[in-house]
Structure formats: C-alpha cells, structure tokens
Amino acid sequence: MPNYNNCLRPTFTENIVKDLKKGESLNIYGAKGQGRKRLLEDLQNCQLDDMQMLLINIRTHIHGYQGFLAALAKEIGYVKEAVPKLANLLDEIERSNKAGELQTIILLYNFDSLFDNDRLHKDYGTSFFDNLNSIKNRENMVLVCVTEKRYNSYMIYTKEIVERGSWLDLKAKKLSELDMEQIDKEIERHFPALRTNELRQFGKLVAAHRLPYPLLEYIAERIENGDDAKLSAVEKRFKKWQKQFDKENPVVSAPAVDGVAQRLSGWLKILRIDGIFNESKAILQIILNDYILYFIKRSFDLLESIFKRK
C-alpha cells in the first residue's frame, strides 16, 4: 500500500497518484519556493510498486538536448553506446512496460525553462513537443510537467515557429501555497527534539517567508550541523540564518534578469521595435534594482494573461 505519511502534502500527493493511475498526463504548477521538487521526490518515495518514476531536471539541459536524452536513457537503464532519438527512447519504455505491466511516469521538473527562452537549443523544436504529446497515447506511460505558471501561459520559441502557448495536452493541477499545518508537521517530522516554543518560532518564520520550503531546508541544515551553537537563544539563530538565506537568495536572481530581458525582447519583436533594444539585458542589469525588476516581471505576467484571454 502507498505510504503518504511522510509526504509534505499527503492529500495532494495521494490525489496526484490517483490521476496518474487513470493515465492522466499532468501539468503541476505553483509558485517558486513552495516545494515543487519535494512533491516529485515524495512521488518517488511513497512505495508505488506498480509505477516507476523517471525524474529529470530540464533546467540542467536547456543548452544541450543530447544531455536530456542521455539523462532519460540513464533513468531507464539504457546501456547501448549511442543514445537514440526521443521517439526511440519512448518506444523502448513502452516495450518494457508491456512486458512488465509497469506504468512509467516521466517527471520533468523546471519544464518552464523551455519557455520564454529564445536561446533554447535548436533541437527543442516542434518534434520534441510532439513526441512529449504522444506519451498520452502510449501504453502505460504518463507525462508530468512541473512549472511555475500554467504551461499554456508561456511563449514557446522553436527554430520552425514562435507559438503562443503550448499544444501539449495536459491536465492542470495547481500546487497551493504551503499552510501552517503542513510546515509544522514537516518540522516536527525532522526535529522532534525542538521544544514547543522553538517549533512555533521556526514555523512562523518559514510560513511568513516568500520562499518557505527552501528556507525550511536551509535552517534545517543549520540545525543538523549545530551551527552557531554559541547563540543560546534559538530565536537569534533563526533570524541570523534567515538573513544569510536572504543574502544568498535575492528577490531577483541573475537567471531571472536574463529571463525578463528575453521576455522584453520577445514583446519588442512582436511590436517590431526590437532593433532599438539590442542591449536590453545589459541595460536591465545596470539600471534596475531587484525590486523594480520584480515589478516588471509581474507586469509581464499581467500583460500576458490579458493577451491570452483575448
């Protein structure tokens, strides 16, 4: 029997498994910092004997398509010298599924790294997305794409076309923000030695943060390592570690600057005035601080949602 007791979101994880067992290909989307990767790890670890979970972080392969194929081949134990095309790898998975009556779940984490990106590797073209779309028609195989927003709210750039939205056929499942109960249970699972008031302080600090799950992991590691033991008051340690975490995780990171610049470039191309702003990324990096850039990013989100409704 599946065991969901140690999952960050037990009920949500169980409902996802029910959809997967029905053969539903999914787009799980939710805000950064809410434990999206942890959800995939929970799916891998909840003792599903009739499923095999293949987890690939797309972000690590956006500049090298062969790296993605090699990662998928490694996940299925493909040992031949030359890695075949994606369609052939999917055929291989389908053949093994028929023999063993095992359902294969392909989990693509950070799938939105392929969107809003006009510098994507040329082999992530229409045939790549068509092959992913074919998974729903294959025997005992399901696709799960994890993104920050709904998959069809992004721009797809390929060498053949620029497509508004995605033609993937996925059922959207929103990952809600972590609530206080989920955070408290996660802390209690890993740190039963903390006193009640310390658990409460830890939970409140995490729940109020913009990146709750990464902060929880960060502080948990500090606790396990016994860092700053000379600070007798645990509250002082929590506050110190939060400041360190915030310094290492600014509101808008360098990749986010690049992402905003590319989205700006895409909109300017649509408006046919992109030649004026060939150095848009450099300009953004020089003159904009984190909070202004974050405001611009949110403005793009709003603009794209408006255009999508029209």
Residue pairs with C-beta under 8 A, 6 or more apart in sequence:
1 47
2 14
2 17
2 46
2 47
2 48
3 46
3 47
4 10
4 11
4 13
4 14
4 42
4 46
6 42
6 45
6 46
6 189
7 13
7 14
7 39
7 42
7 46
8 35
8 38
8 39
8 42
8 178
8 182
8 186
8 213
9 35
9 39
9 42
9 175
9 178
9 182
12 39
12 175
12 176
13 39
13 42
13 43
13 46
16 26
16 28
16 39
16 43
16 173
17 43
17 46
17 48
19 26
19 171
19 173
20 26
20 51
20 103
20 105
20 142
20 144
21 51
21 103
23 136
23 142
24 142
24 171
25 135
25 136
25 142
25 143
25 144
25 168
25 169
25 170
25 171
26 142
26 143
26 144
26 145
26 170
26 171
26 172
26 173
27 111
27 144
27 145
27 146
27 147
27 150
27 151
27 168
27 170
27 171
27 172
27 173
28 36
28 39
28 144
28 145
28 146
28 147
28 173
28 175
29 146
29 147
29 148
29 149
29 150
29 151
29 172
29 173
29 174
29 175
30 36
30 148
30 174
30 175
30 176
30 177
31 148
31 175
31 177
32 148
32 211
33 209
33 210
33 211
33 212
33 213
33 214
33 215
34 175
34 176
34 177
34 178
34 212
34 213
35 175
35 178
35 212
35 213
36 109
36 146
36 175
37 109
37 146
38 213
39 146
39 175
40 53
40 55
40 107
40 109
40 144
40 146
41 55
43 53
43 105
43 107
44 53
44 55
50 101
50 102
50 103
51 102
51 103
51 104
51 105
52 102
52 103
52 104
52 105
53 105
53 107
54 72
54 75
54 76
54 104
54 105
54 106
54 107
55 75
55 107
55 109
56 68
56 71
56 72
56 75
56 106
56 107
56 108
56 109
57 109
57 110
58 68
58 108
58 109
58 110
58 111
58 113
58 114
59 109
59 110
59 113
60 67
60 71
61 67
61 68
61 71
62 113
62 114
62 117
62 120
62 121
62 124
63 119
63 121
64 121
65 121
65 122
65 123
65 124
65 128
66 83
66 123
69 83
69 84
69 85
69 86
69 89
70 83
72 86
72 89
72 106
73 83
73 84
73 89
76 89
76 92
76 93
76 96
76 104
78 89
78 92
83 89
84 92
86 127
86 128
86 131
87 131
87 134
90 131
90 134
90 135
90 138
90 141
93 104
93 138
93 141
94 138
94 139
94 140
94 141
96 102
96 104
97 103
97 104
97 139
97 140
97 141
98 139
98 140
101 140
102 140
103 140
103 141
103 142
104 140
104 141
104 142
105 142
105 144
106 135
106 141
106 142
106 143
106 144
107 144
107 146
108 143
108 144
108 145
108 146
109 146
110 146
110 147
111 145
111 146
111 147
111 151
112 147
112 148
112 149
112 151
112 154
114 120
114 124
114 156
115 147
115 151
115 154
115 155
115 156
115 166
116 154
116 155
116 259
116 262
116 263
116 266
117 157
117 259
117 262
118 157
118 262
118 265
118 266
119 262
120 157
120 158
122 159
124 158
125 158
125 159
125 160
126 158
126 160
126 161
129 156
129 158
129 166
129 167
129 168
132 143
132 145
132 168
133 167
133 168
133 169
135 141
135 142
135 143
136 142
136 143
136 169
143 168
143 170
145 151
145 168
145 170
147 154
149 301
150 172
151 166
151 168
151 170
151 172
152 165
152 166
152 168
152 308
153 165
153 304
153 305
153 308
154 165
154 166
155 162
155 163
155 164
155 263
155 266
156 162
156 163
156 164
156 165
156 166
157 266
162 266
164 308
165 308
177 212
178 207
178 212
178 213
179 207
180 203
180 207
183 203
183 206
183 207
183 212
183 216
184 199
184 203
186 216
187 194
187 199
187 202
187 203
187 206
187 216
187 220
188 199
190 220
191 199
191 202
191 220
191 223
194 202
194 223
194 234
198 234
201 234
201 235
201 238
202 219
202 238
205 215
205 219
205 238
205 239
205 242
206 212
206 213
206 215
206 216
206 219
209 215
209 242
210 251
211 245
211 249
214 245
214 249
215 242
215 245
218 241
218 244
218 245
219 238
219 241
219 242
219 245
222 228
222 237
222 241
227 237
227 241
228 237
228 240
228 241
231 237
231 240
250 290
251 290
251 291
251 294
252 260
252 290
252 293
252 294
252 297
256 293
256 297
257 281
257 284
257 285
257 293
258 281
259 297
260 284
260 293
260 296
260 297
260 300
261 280
261 281
261 284
262 281
263 297
263 300
264 277
264 280
264 284
264 296
264 300
265 274
265 277
265 280
267 300
267 303
268 274
268 276
268 277
268 280
277 283
284 293
288 296
